[in-house]
Amino acid sequence: MAIFGKLADFSVREILSVIGGRSGNLLIENDGGHRLRVHLSGGRITHVSFERTLESSHEISLLLKRLGEAQGSFHFDNHPDDSAPCGSLSLNWEELLLPAESERPTDELPHPQTRFMLIKGRNVKLPHALNEFLVRSSHLLERGTSAEHLSGKLGMPLETVQLHLKQLREVKKIWPVRAYSEHQHAPHTQEKNSLAKRLLGRFLK
């Protein structure tokens, strides 16, 4: 099964969440042609390369957490475990990304013109108000729609619609199909590892 998309539309956490416990190769390529390759086995990171094999969990964590600043695309292909590249890593990606939670606002609402599409076949228990919104908007979300469009069609305040879309995305009931902005700028932090900074500089060009 192939999973692919643009970095502008998905955070690294969302990409890896969709991959889940699968095994395969995740290729992340920026617009400058630089490629970051991540091999996963059973959902754990076992091999990472960017110009060379990376062994430091600090370097890997830094690269993954800052990919939101890059413009480019990603592609995941699963394959049998025996085709895995040699590597001694066994990293939990959730632990690697944990510090990044404080770097992104948790109350951030989607842009009014970002389009979302309904994920069919996924049943989740929702609060009454959110479920009512989903019932009213599902026919539009099936085709792909934005908060701005829904607000006009349903006669609801834009901010309320944005909040509902954010909540539905958090439970993976909808998914962005086109982001309004190309990318978001994450806050800059001081990094101790100069090699990691050089790697980032090349990838984020």
N, C-alpha and C positions, 0 to 999 in steps of 0.2 A: 504494500500500500504506500503510495506517495503522498506526502504532505508538503505543500509549498505555498509561498505568498511573499508579501513585501514586509520589510522591517518596519515601515511606517504604520502598518496596520496592526501589528502584534508585538507585544513585549516578549522577551526571551522566556519569561515565566510561563506565558500563555502557550508559546510554541512547545516547550518541554512538557507542559501539562497535557497537551493534546497527544504528544508522543507516548506519554504514560510509561508503562512498563515494557514497551517494545524494544527490540534490538535492531540496530541499523546505523546508518551514517547520516549525520546532519551536516549539510554544506551551507555555510553562510558566506555570501559574496557581496562585497560592497561595490559601489558604482565605479570605483577605480580598478576593479578586477582582482583585488586582494581576497584570498579565500581562507576562511577558518573552517577546519574540518573537526567534527566532534563525533567520536564513535561511542555508541551506547549499547550496553548489554543488560537486558532486564531492567531498563530504566536508569542504570548507573553509568556514569561517564568513565570509560576505560582507556580512552586515548584521545588526545587533542593535539592538533598541529596547526601552526601558522608560520610559514617559512621554515620552521623546524618543529620537532616534537617538543611539546611543553610538558614538564614534569612537576612544576611548582603549582600547588593549589592556589597560591596567591595570584599568580599570573593568570591562571584560568578564570578564577573568580572575578578578577578585575576586567578581563576582556568580556566575559558574559554580561556583567552588570552594566557595562557602558555601551553595549551594542545599540541601545535605544538612540544614541547620537549618530549612528551610521545610517547612510542611505544605501539601500541595496535589497537583496532578496535572500530567501532561504529555501532549501529543498531537503526533504528527508526521505530516504529509501530504506525499507527494512530488508534484511537478508539473514541467512543462517549464521549462527554464532561462529561456525568454523571459518568464516571469511573475515573475522575480526582482525584488525591490525595488531601487531605485537605491542603490548603495553602492560605496565604493572599497576595502573591506576584503578581505583574503585571508589569513585567520588559520588556522593549524594548531591545532585544538582540543587535541591531545595536548601541544603546547608550552605552551598556556595553563594546562592542568591539572597540568603536571609538578610544581610545588612542592607540590601538595596531597597527594602520596604520603606525605610525612613527617607529615602531619596526621592520617592514619588508621592505626591499628595494622595491620600486615601479618599478624599472627598472630591476628587477631580471629576467633573461631568464631561460627557462626550460633546464634541463640537456640534452645533445645531445642524451642520450639513454633512456630518459623517453618516454614511448609509449602513444600515444593519439588516440582516436577513435572519429569519426564523430557522432554528435547528429543529427539524421535524423528527419525531420518534423519540425525543428525550422527554420523559415525564418527571417533573419535579413538583414538589408541594410548595405553593406560593401563598403569601399573605393575601387576604381577601382583596384588598385594593389593587395589589399588583396583578393578581389573577384576573380581576375585572378589566384592567387595562390591557392585558394580553388578549383576552377574548375580543375586545373591541378593535384591537390593532393587528390581530394575527393575519387577516386577509391582505393587509398592506405589507406586513413584515415578510410574508411568503414571497413577495416579488422584490423586496428590498426597498427600504425607505429610511428617511432621516427624521430626527427629532423635529426639525423645522416643518417638514411636510406633515408629520403626524399631528403636530400642534394645530395646524390649520384645518386638517380634515376632522379631527375629533373635538375641536373647540376647547382644548385644554391649555393651561399656561405652559409656555415653552420649558421653564425650569422644572416643572412637575414631570413633563414627558422625558426630559433629559435624565432626571433621577430614576424614573422607572426603567429606562433603557440601560442605565448603569447597573441597576439591580438585576435585570434579566441577563446581562452579560456576565455578571459575577457568578451566576448559577449555570452559565453555559447554555442558556435557552435561546440566545441570539448571538450573532457573530458579525463583526464589522466586515463589510465587503468592499468598502472604499473609504479611506480616511480623507478628511478635508485637508489637513496639514501634512506635509511630507515627513516631518519628524519633529520630536520635541527635544528641547535642549535640557539635559539633566544638569543639576548643579555640579560645578567642578570641585573636586576634593584633592587634597594634597596626598600624593602617593609616595611611599618610601622606596619602592623598587624602581630604579631608573630604567632597567631593562623592560619592565612591564609598561612604563610610560612610552618607551620607544615603539613597542609593539602596537600600543594603542594609537600612537601618532600615525603609523603607517596604515592601520585599518580604517581609521576615521577620516582619512583624507578624501 
